[in-house]
Each structure stands twice: as C-alpha cells, then as structure tokens.
Amino acid sequence: MSVSIADMRRTLELKAEIDRRVRTNRLRDYKPYPKQAEFHAILARERCLIAGNQVGKTWAAGFEVAMHLTGNYPDWWQGKHWDRPVICWAASETMEVSRDASQRILLGREGNRGEGAIPLNAIQMTAPYPNVKDAVSLSRIKHVSGGFSTVVFKSYDQGRKKFQGDTIDIFWPDEEPPEDIYFEGMTRTNATGGIVMMTFTPLLGMSSVVKRFLLEKSEDRRVIHMTIEDAAHYSEEDRARITASYPEHEREARTKGIPVMGSGRVFPITEASIVIDPIPLLDEWPRIAGIDFGWDHPTAGAWLAWDRDNDVVYLYADYSLSKATPTIHASAFRKHGQDLPIAWPHDGLQHDKGSGEQLAQQYRDEGLKMLPERATFENGTSGVEAGITEMLQRMESGRFKVFRYCHDWLAEFRMYHRKDGLIVKLDDDCISASRYALMELRHAETPIPKQRVKLNFRSEFAHA
C-alpha cells in the first residue's frame, strides 16, 4: 500500500506538533529524583538544597517555582501549596547569571520561550532587563485560579536596597547570597507566611548563610544535600570523568556539595578515599554495633565488620531516627542481628524519669545484646579526641571503609568540623555511634548463621 505525499506531510506535521507540545509544557512531565522530591516535600519556612554543580538543584527549584506560579501541582505533590497567584523573587549573582540559569530554566531561552518549566500558554508577558542582552526583569504568569502570578528576577550585585520594600510569597536565591540580601529577601515574606528556598554549591566554605542552615538548628529551617551520585542523568563513567576534571581542593564542593572547610574539618581527607561499593562480608569477620542515644536529635546506630587478618574495619550499615522510643529503635537494630554486641555511651547509665530504669537496660529488655559497660578503650579511657584520632588514623591508612549506601553517616562526615579548635557537637550521631563501636572493637563477635548479613546490599542498606 503506497503512502501519498500528502499523508507523509500530515504525519510529519503531526509529529512536529506533538514535539512542540512536549517542549512547551515540560512541567507536565517533570519527575524529580529522590533527593529533589525530599526537598519539595519540606514544609519548613526556610529550605536549602546544597548540591554539587550540574546535579539538578536549580532545575528542581525552577520546576517547583513554576508550580507555584501557575497553580499546576502534580498528583504526587506534598509540599507547600497556593490556591491563588503568587509573587516570587528569583535572585542570582548577576543578571547575566540569572539569564543563563534561573530565567532559562523557568522561561526557556530567548527565541525559545515556553521551553522551560513554565508552560508556554501560561506566560502572559515578559519585560526585558535593560543593558543585559536577552535578560528578563519580570514575567506575568497565568494562574489556574484566573489571576496572574509575577516572577521578578534580581541580582545580588544590585545591592541590598533593591531587595527592600515589596511583599512577596517566595524568595529563591540561586547560589549563595550575601547575608544582608538573604535576610532582606526573607523579610519580604514575613507578612504572607511565604517561603525561602535556596539552592547553591558551597564554594565559599562555611559562610554565615551556610552556617545558618548547618549550625543554627530550627524546626522551621531544613537542608537537603544532593551529590553527583544522586543525579541519575550521569553514568558512573560520567561521574568519574567529571570528578577528575575539577581541581582537587574543589572536587567535594563541586560534586558533593561539601563546604570547603580546609583545616576546620575533623576528618581532613577526601570522601573517595574511604567510600567503597559494598562487598560480601565473610562469616569469620567479627561484627559489632554502636548506638548513640537521642530524642530531639536522632538516636543513631552504626554496624562494623572487622577483617581481622588485614585489620580493616568496614562500616556496612547505619541508622538514624529522632523522637522514637527504645522499642522502635530496638526493632531496627534487631534487623541487623539481635545477638550482635552493641557499644553504648555514658548517658546509657542515666535513669528514665518515667520508669526509673537505666536507658541501656531498656534496650536489654528489648532483647538487644548491650555490652555490660559503657564504651571505653582497653585502658579504660573514653575521650572523644582519642576516638576521633583512632578513626582518622584508620582512614588515612586505608583501614576504615564505608559502604556507599551509609547515607546518614556520610552526610555527617561531610559537615563534621571544628570551631576554634573544638569539635562542633551537632549532627554527629551516626559518627558517634561508629566511634563507640570502634572503641569496643575488641568485643566484636562473629555472627551466628541465621543472622548473617544478606548480600543484597542495595535493598538492605540503601534505606537502612
């Protein structure tokens, strides 16, 4: 059966129209990676997505802003929701950066308007920014309620005064702003109960804005870390090539979003030197777990396997959960072997105000094999610095390895730092649990057959 030229033309036109509709309504098909979805779901007033370069931080924020501007939320959406038009400020370092980053992701490039996160049929108008080719100062966006939202593009080099005066719903600084501009933008959201959503790669180290998110804890302030490992659009070969292309002193900031802290890091070594893909744990390798008790801060666990012949310790699982009872935590520990010895700190000797029972004893009552005494070295000491030194020496000599799926432990490792020479005791729960286990490594035991660790590491440890 022959196909006429007219039929072929109509087929090509149909394909072109389908392609156009896809390109001009990308919001409809947006599917976030897990870390991006976690960022979207946070309801705190201040959110921060700290990530490496080109892993999807600006992309994720841009698509969220598009949802708020249009009112088009997908069925899976769990985050902040407006049923009216909103006003958003999208801020960047310069208007040239704004044009190439947030404007491009929201509106598409000049000449290809509507090929960004905001559908073409929702873009009512755009106003050019003077003296910067193809830059936009603001855009009106149709909202499903019938009104119009506004997105205003600003730059840090305009100065703090340009961030005064207005009342807005959303402040989106893309890349880290100066402190005065951050607080000025946040202040503009006070009257509306609006949000601040910051996305950046921490090349400025532990600046005041970074410290706000990492050190000044608040229920209304949350941070998500996203690394190149979380970006599914890269293959393993891509990740290795990209990582190798950066100067060594910037690699962890640009690929993992780890602030450049220099000598302030407790463990001044690269993550790549300790992280490995999971390996089979031999039956003859002794194992031990550690626990760090908490309530508002998490109760945490860490599981170690000891290749005694080579004196290499493997951190093969971790656990972190806040505001839960010993019964809940004990259930998580039993999954990794009820008869594994568990090292615990001095606060396990404290008595519960309700039952009057020691905290460590409550876990024994749950059937866990808590060691008879709190964690100490063989000489009876238990200093934090001594434990850190032992861990660091093992890391430096290749005798402490961490399975790649120990996400909670690695998140703490990346931010573990000193201030004025002293370790900052924040977000160190999993590290503390592993330190207690390492201190009591002499009491590690080989597991009995029914409690051997499964070798399906991805399912076993990815969500441990």
Secondary structure per residue as TSV (DSSP state, phi and psi in degrees):
chain	resnum	aa	ss	phi	psi
A	1	M	-	360.0	122.4
A	2	S	-	-81.6	151.2
A	3	V	-	-111.1	127.4
A	4	S	-	-74.6	159.4
A	5	I	H	-60.7	-37.0
A	6	A	H	-63.6	-41.1
A	7	D	H	-65.1	-42.0
A	8	M	H	-62.4	-40.5
A	9	R	H	-63.6	-43.2
A	10	R	H	-64.4	-37.6
A	11	T	H	-63.9	-44.4
A	12	L	H	-64.2	-39.8
A	13	E	H	-65.4	-37.7
A	14	L	H	-66.1	-43.9
A	15	K	H	-62.5	-40.9
A	16	A	H	-63.8	-39.4
A	17	E	H	-68.3	-40.0
A	18	I	H	-62.3	-43.6
A	19	D	H	-62.9	-40.7
A	20	R	H	-62.6	-43.3
A	21	R	H	-65.8	-36.2
A	22	V	H	-67.0	-45.7
A	23	R	H	-66.4	-28.7
A	24	T	T	-102.6	14.4
A	25	N	-	-148.8	57.0
A	26	R	G	-67.3	-23.0
A	27	L	G	-60.1	-35.5
A	28	R	G	-61.2	-31.3
A	29	D	G	-106.0	9.7
A	30	Y	-	-66.2	126.7
A	31	K	-	-131.2	111.1
A	32	P	-	-76.4	153.2
A	33	Y	-	-70.2	163.9
A	34	P	H	-53.7	-43.3
A	35	K	H	-67.3	-36.6
A	36	Q	H	-66.6	-40.8
A	37	A	H	-63.4	-37.8
A	38	E	H	-62.6	-41.4
A	39	F	H	-63.3	-45.0
A	40	H	H	-60.7	-35.5
A	41	A	H	-79.1	-12.1
A	42	I	-	-70.0	132.9
A	43	L	-	-103.3	1.4
A	44	A	S	-63.1	154.0
A	45	R	S	-63.5	-42.9
A	46	E	E	-109.3	126.6
A	47	R	E	-128.1	148.3
A	48	C	E	-139.5	128.3
A	49	L	E	-107.3	100.9
A	50	I	E	-91.3	124.2
A	51	A	E	-151.1	165.9
A	52	G	-	-72.5	172.6
A	53	N	T	-69.7	139.6
A	54	Q	T	58.6	34.8
A	55	V	S	-106.8	-5.6
A	56	G	S	116.7	17.6
A	57	K	H	-72.7	-48.9
A	58	T	H	-68.7	-36.3
A	59	W	H	-58.9	-48.5
A	60	A	H	-63.3	-46.0
A	61	A	H	-64.5	-38.9
A	62	G	H	-61.5	-42.3
A	63	F	H	-70.2	-33.6
A	64	E	H	-65.8	-45.1
A	65	V	H	-58.5	-39.4
A	66	A	H	-61.0	-38.3
A	67	M	H	-63.9	-44.9
A	68	H	H	-65.5	-39.4
A	69	L	H	-67.4	-37.0
A	70	T	H	-94.6	-23.0
A	71	G	-	79.9	6.8
A	72	N	-	-92.0	97.7
A	73	Y	-	-105.0	135.9
A	74	P	-	-72.0	164.9
A	75	D	T	-60.6	-30.3
A	76	W	T	-82.2	-3.3
A	77	W	-	-65.3	131.7
A	78	Q	-	-125.7	0.4
A	79	G	S	-88.8	-161.3
A	80	K	-	-57.4	142.9
A	81	H	-	-139.5	131.1
A	82	W	-	-115.4	139.8
A	83	D	S	-107.9	20.3
A	84	R	S	-140.2	166.2
A	85	P	-	-62.2	150.1
A	86	V	-	-126.7	164.3
A	87	I	E	-116.0	127.6
A	88	C	E	-124.8	136.9
A	89	W	E	-103.9	123.6
A	90	A	E	-108.9	115.3
A	91	A	E	-116.5	142.7
A	92	S	E	-136.8	176.3
A	93	E	S	-64.3	-43.5
A	94	T	S	-139.9	169.6
A	95	M	H	-72.9	-26.4
A	96	E	H	-65.3	-42.7
A	97	V	H	-65.9	-40.5
A	98	S	H	-58.2	-46.3
A	99	R	H	-58.4	-39.7
A	100	D	H	-88.4	-11.0
A	101	A	T	-120.0	-89.4
A	102	S	H	-62.5	-40.8
A	103	Q	H	-64.4	-43.4
A	104	R	H	-62.0	-42.3
A	105	I	H	-71.4	-36.6
A	106	L	H	-77.2	-47.2
A	107	L	H	-108.7	-15.2
A	108	G	-	86.9	167.2
A	109	R	S	-73.9	159.2
A	110	E	T	-57.1	131.0
A	111	G	T	91.7	-13.8
A	112	N	S	-133.5	41.6
A	113	R	T	-57.5	141.7
A	114	G	T	90.8	-1.3
A	115	E	B	-101.0	19.6
A	116	G	S	-104.5	-152.4
A	117	A	S	-73.7	-29.4
A	118	I	S	-86.3	122.7
A	119	P	B	-57.9	146.9
A	120	L	G	-57.1	-41.2
A	121	N	G	-73.2	-4.8
A	122	A	G	-97.5	-14.1
A	123	I	E	-83.1	107.0
A	124	Q	E	-79.3	-43.7
A	125	M	E	-162.8	159.0
A	126	T	E	-133.1	142.4
A	127	A	E	-111.6	129.2
A	128	P	E	-68.7	152.2
A	129	Y	-	-95.6	129.4
A	130	P	T	-66.9	140.6
A	131	N	T	72.2	6.4
A	132	V	S	-126.9	109.6
A	133	K	T	-55.1	127.6
A	134	D	T	67.3	7.5
A	135	A	-	-82.9	152.8
A	136	V	E	-117.3	137.8
A	137	S	E	-90.8	-37.4
A	138	L	E	-159.2	164.6
A	139	S	E	-144.9	140.6
A	140	R	E	-96.3	133.1
A	141	I	E	-125.7	130.1
A	142	K	E	-66.6	132.8
A	143	H	-	-105.2	148.0
A	144	V	T	-62.8	-18.2
A	145	S	T	-74.5	-14.5
A	146	G	S	113.7	-16.9
A	147	G	S	-93.2	-163.0
A	148	F	E	-130.7	131.3
A	149	S	E	-88.2	165.2
A	150	T	E	-133.0	132.6
A	151	V	E	-116.3	125.1
A	152	V	E	-110.6	130.3
A	153	F	E	-99.2	127.1
A	154	K	E	-128.3	167.4
A	155	S	E	-136.1	148.7
A	156	Y	G	-64.3	-31.5
A	157	D	G	-71.5	-5.8
A	158	Q	G	-73.6	-19.8
A	159	G	-	92.8	163.0
A	160	R	G	-60.8	-36.8
A	161	K	G	-60.8	-29.4
A	162	K	G	-72.9	-6.4
A	163	F	G	-107.2	15.9
A	164	Q	-	-99.9	164.0
A	165	G	S	98.4	-50.8
A	166	D	-	-83.8	166.4
A	167	T	-	-116.1	124.8
A	168	I	-	-131.1	170.7
A	169	D	S	-102.2	-33.6
A	170	I	E	-133.8	129.8
A	171	F	E	-117.1	116.7
A	172	W	E	-119.0	92.0
A	173	P	E	-82.9	120.2
A	174	D	B	-101.2	112.3
A	175	E	S	80.2	151.9
A	176	E	-	-65.1	124.7
A	177	P	-	-90.2	163.3
A	178	P	-	-59.3	151.8
A	179	E	H	-58.6	-42.0
A	180	D	H	-65.4	-36.5
A	181	I	H	-71.5	-37.3
A	182	Y	H	-59.1	-49.5
A	183	F	H	-70.8	-32.0
A	184	E	H	-66.1	-44.6
A	185	G	H	-63.9	-42.4
A	186	M	H	-62.3	-38.9
A	187	T	H	-60.2	-33.5
A	188	R	T	-63.5	-17.0
A	189	T	T	-95.1	-1.8
A	190	N	T	-57.5	-49.8
A	191	A	T	-69.2	-25.0
A	192	T	T	-97.8	-6.2
A	193	G	T	65.2	34.6
A	194	G	-	-79.6	-167.5
A	195	I	E	-129.1	156.2
A	196	V	E	-117.1	126.8
A	197	M	E	-129.6	106.9
A	198	M	E	-105.4	137.8
A	199	T	E	-128.1	128.0
A	200	F	E	-165.5	161.4
A	201	T	-	-105.1	124.2
A	202	P	-	-81.0	65.7
A	203	L	T	-78.1	-12.1
A	204	L	T	-90.6	6.1
A	205	G	-	75.9	-151.1
A	206	M	S	-85.4	70.8
A	207	S	-	-74.5	173.7
A	208	S	H	-63.5	-35.7
A	209	V	H	-71.2	-40.5
A	210	V	H	-62.6	-44.2
A	211	K	H	-60.8	-34.4
A	212	R	H	-56.6	-42.7
A	213	F	H	-81.0	-34.3
A	214	L	H	-89.5	-28.5
A	215	L	T	-116.1	-28.8
A	216	E	S	-94.9	88.5
A	217	K	-	-72.1	140.3
A	218	S	B	-157.7	144.3
A	219	E	T	-64.7	-19.9
A	220	D	T	-101.9	19.6
A	221	R	E	-143.5	123.5
A	222	R	E	-135.0	150.5
A	223	V	E	-130.9	139.4
A	224	I	E	-119.8	135.9
A	225	H	E	-105.4	132.8
A	226	M	E	-130.5	126.5
A	227	T	-	-110.6	175.3
A	228	I	G	-62.8	-23.8
A	229	E	G	-68.3	-24.0
A	230	D	G	-87.2	-5.0
A	231	A	-	-97.3	102.0
A	232	A	T	-70.6	-11.8
A	233	H	T	-77.9	-1.7
A	234	Y	S	-108.3	138.8
A	235	S	-	-82.8	170.0
A	236	E	H	-60.8	-37.3
A	237	E	H	-65.8	-41.2
A	238	D	H	-60.0	-46.1
A	239	R	H	-60.4	-44.5
A	240	A	H	-63.7	-42.5
A	241	R	H	-66.0	-44.4
A	242	I	H	-65.0	-44.8
A	243	T	H	-60.3	-43.9
A	244	A	H	-66.8	-22.2
A	245	S	H	-76.9	-17.1
A	246	Y	S	-89.5	151.5
A	247	P	-	-58.8	144.5
A	248	E	G	-56.4	-38.7
A	249	H	G	-72.9	-10.8
A	250	E	G	-111.1	-4.9
A	251	R	H	-58.3	-46.8
A	252	E	H	-72.4	-31.3
A	253	A	H	-69.2	-43.5
A	254	R	H	-79.6	-23.1
A	255	T	H	-108.5	-24.3
A	256	K	H	-123.0	-5.2
A	257	G	-	70.9	28.2
A	258	I	-	-90.1	120.8
A	259	P	-	-56.5	141.2
A	260	V	-	-72.8	104.7
A	261	M	-	-113.1	-4.8
A	262	G	G	53.1	-129.8
A	263	S	G	-69.2	-7.9
A	264	G	G	-76.4	-12.5
A	265	R	B	-74.0	138.7
A	266	V	S	-68.4	-40.6
A	267	F	S	-112.7	87.5
A	268	P	-	-79.1	58.3
A	269	I	S	-134.2	163.1
A	270	T	-	-78.0	147.9
A	271	E	G	-61.1	-36.3
A	272	A	G	-62.2	-23.3
A	273	S	G	-77.7	-13.0
A	274	I	T	-120.7	-19.7
A	275	V	E	-86.2	134.2
A	276	I	E	-135.9	158.6
A	277	D	-	-68.8	146.2
A	278	P	-	-56.7	141.9
A	279	I	-	-120.8	158.9
A	280	P	-	-62.1	135.3
A	281	L	-	-92.5	119.2
A	282	L	-	-68.7	145.3
A	283	D	T	-59.7	-31.0
A	284	E	T	-82.3	-2.9
A	285	W	S	-79.7	121.5
A	286	P	-	-64.5	152.6
A	287	R	E	-132.0	154.4
A	288	I	E	-154.9	149.1
A	289	A	E	-114.4	159.4
A	290	G	E	-129.1	149.8
A	291	I	E	-131.2	141.2
A	292	D	E	-120.1	118.1
A	293	F	-	-76.8	144.7
A	294	G	-	-160.1	175.7
A	295	W	S	-140.9	-74.3
A	296	D	S	-65.2	-45.7
A	297	H	S	-87.1	156.2
A	298	P	-	-66.4	149.7
A	299	T	E	-79.8	130.8
A	300	A	E	-127.0	154.1
A	301	G	E	-133.8	152.5
A	302	A	E	-144.6	139.1
A	303	W	E	-118.7	127.3
A	304	L	E	-116.2	140.7
A	305	A	E	-117.9	139.9
A	306	W	E	-119.2	109.9
A	307	D	E	-77.6	91.9
A	308	R	T	-64.1	-36.2
A	309	D	T	-61.5	-39.2
A	310	N	T	-103.5	-0.3
A	311	D	T	54.1	44.9
A	312	V	E	-110.7	130.0
A	313	V	E	-103.6	131.6
A	314	Y	E	-112.4	121.4
A	315	L	E	-84.0	106.4
A	316	Y	E	-107.8	-5.8
A	317	A	E	-160.3	153.3
A	318	D	E	-141.6	169.9
A	319	Y	E	-156.7	142.6
A	320	S	E	-156.2	123.7
A	321	L	E	-155.9	131.1
A	322	S	-	-102.6	160.8
A	323	K	S	52.3	52.0
A	324	A	-	-138.1	157.3
A	325	T	-	-84.1	164.1
A	326	P	H	-55.3	-31.2
A	327	T	H	-61.7	-42.7
A	328	I	H	-67.1	-46.6
A	329	H	H	-63.9	-41.5
A	330	A	H	-61.2	-36.7
A	331	S	H	-60.9	-40.6
A	332	A	H	-66.4	-39.0
A	333	F	H	-67.9	-37.6
A	334	R	H	-62.8	-28.0
A	335	K	T	-62.3	-24.2
A	336	H	T	-100.3	8.4
A	337	G	-	121.4	105.1
A	338	Q	T	-66.1	-28.7
A	339	D	T	-95.9	8.6
A	340	L	S	-74.3	135.7
A	341	P	E	-64.9	146.0
A	342	I	E	-124.9	122.3
A	343	A	E	-85.6	143.3
A	344	W	-	-142.8	156.6
A	345	P	-	-88.6	179.3
A	346	H	G	-62.0	-29.1
A	347	D	G	-71.2	-5.6
A	348	G	G	-69.0	-13.2
A	349	L	G	-83.9	-11.7
A	350	Q	S	-68.6	149.3
A	351	H	B	-96.0	135.6
A	352	D	-	-66.0	133.7
A	353	K	T	-65.7	-27.7
A	354	G	T	-81.2	-55.5
A	355	S	T	-89.8	-20.4
A	356	G	-	77.2	5.9
A	357	E	-	-95.6	144.5
A	358	Q	B	-61.0	144.8
A	359	L	H	-60.9	-44.8
A	360	A	H	-60.2	-37.0
A	361	Q	H	-66.4	-32.9
A	362	Q	H	-60.1	-36.0
A	363	Y	H	-74.6	-34.2
A	364	R	H	-62.2	-40.2
A	365	D	H	-63.7	-22.4
A	366	E	T	-85.1	2.7
A	367	G	T	94.2	8.4
A	368	L	-	-87.7	152.5
A	369	K	E	-93.1	72.0
A	370	M	E	-70.4	136.8
A	371	L	-	-61.0	153.4
A	372	P	S	-61.2	-33.6
A	373	E	S	-126.5	163.8
A	374	R	-	-62.1	162.2
A	375	A	-	-69.4	128.6
A	376	T	-	-144.5	164.8
A	377	F	-	-74.9	172.8
A	378	E	T	-62.2	-26.5
A	379	N	T	-86.2	3.8
A	380	G	S	92.2	-5.9
A	381	T	-	-85.0	164.5
A	382	S	-	-147.8	28.4
A	383	G	-	-63.4	141.2
A	384	V	H	-62.4	-46.1
A	385	E	H	-62.4	-37.0
A	386	A	H	-65.0	-40.3
A	387	G	H	-66.1	-40.4
A	388	I	H	-64.6	-41.3
A	389	T	H	-62.4	-41.8
A	390	E	H	-60.7	-44.6
A	391	M	H	-63.7	-46.0
A	392	L	H	-64.7	-41.6
A	393	Q	H	-62.1	-39.0
A	394	R	H	-66.4	-42.0
A	395	M	H	-60.6	-45.9
A	396	E	H	-66.1	-29.8
A	397	S	T	-96.5	6.9
A	398	G	T	77.0	19.8
A	399	R	-	-108.8	15.3
A	400	F	E	-139.5	112.9
A	401	K	E	-121.5	148.1
A	402	V	E	-122.5	126.4
A	403	F	E	-66.2	140.5
A	404	R	T	-56.9	-27.1
A	405	Y	T	-89.2	9.0
A	406	C	-	-83.9	69.1
A	407	H	H	-64.4	-41.9
A	408	D	H	-65.9	-43.9
A	409	W	H	-62.2	-43.3
A	410	L	H	-67.5	-35.7
A	411	A	H	-61.8	-39.0
A	412	E	H	-70.0	-41.3
A	413	F	H	-56.1	-40.2
A	414	R	H	-66.1	-30.3
A	415	M	H	-109.6	1.5
A	416	Y	-	-71.4	116.8
A	417	H	B	-148.6	172.0
A	418	R	E	-110.0	153.8
A	419	K	E	-132.5	125.2
A	420	D	T	54.3	35.7
A	421	G	T	85.4	-10.1
A	422	L	E	-103.6	142.8
A	423	I	E	-66.9	130.5
A	424	V	-	-79.6	114.3
A	425	K	-	-86.2	67.1
A	426	L	S	-136.5	139.7
A	427	D	S	51.2	51.6
A	428	D	-	-128.8	24.3
A	429	D	H	-67.1	-49.0
A	430	C	H	-67.2	-38.8
A	431	I	H	-62.8	-41.8
A	432	S	H	-62.8	-42.1
A	433	A	H	-60.7	-41.6
A	434	S	H	-69.4	-31.8
A	435	R	H	-67.4	-41.6
A	436	Y	H	-62.5	-42.3
A	437	A	H	-63.5	-40.3
A	438	L	H	-67.0	-37.1
A	439	M	H	-60.9	-33.7
A	440	E	T	-104.1	24.6
A	441	L	G	-57.3	-28.6
A	442	R	G	-62.5	-18.5
A	443	H	G	-100.1	8.5
A	444	A	-	-63.0	148.1
A	445	E	B	-131.0	149.6
A	446	T	-	-73.4	138.7
A	447	P	-	-73.4	150.4
A	448	I	-	-77.5	155.1
A	449	P	G	-52.1	-42.0
A	450	K	G	-69.9	-10.7
A	451	Q	G	-118.1	19.9
A	452	R	-	-63.6	146.5
A	453	V	-	-70.4	133.6
A	454	K	-	-67.6	155.0
A	455	L	S	-96.5	1.8
A	456	N	-	-82.5	74.8
A	457	F	H	-63.5	-37.4
A	458	R	H	-61.2	-47.6
A	459	S	H	-75.5	-31.5
A	460	E	H	-77.1	-37.5
A	461	F	H	-112.0	-18.9
A	462	A	T	-60.4	-29.4
A	463	H	T	-121.6	25.9
A	464	A	-	-64.3	360.0
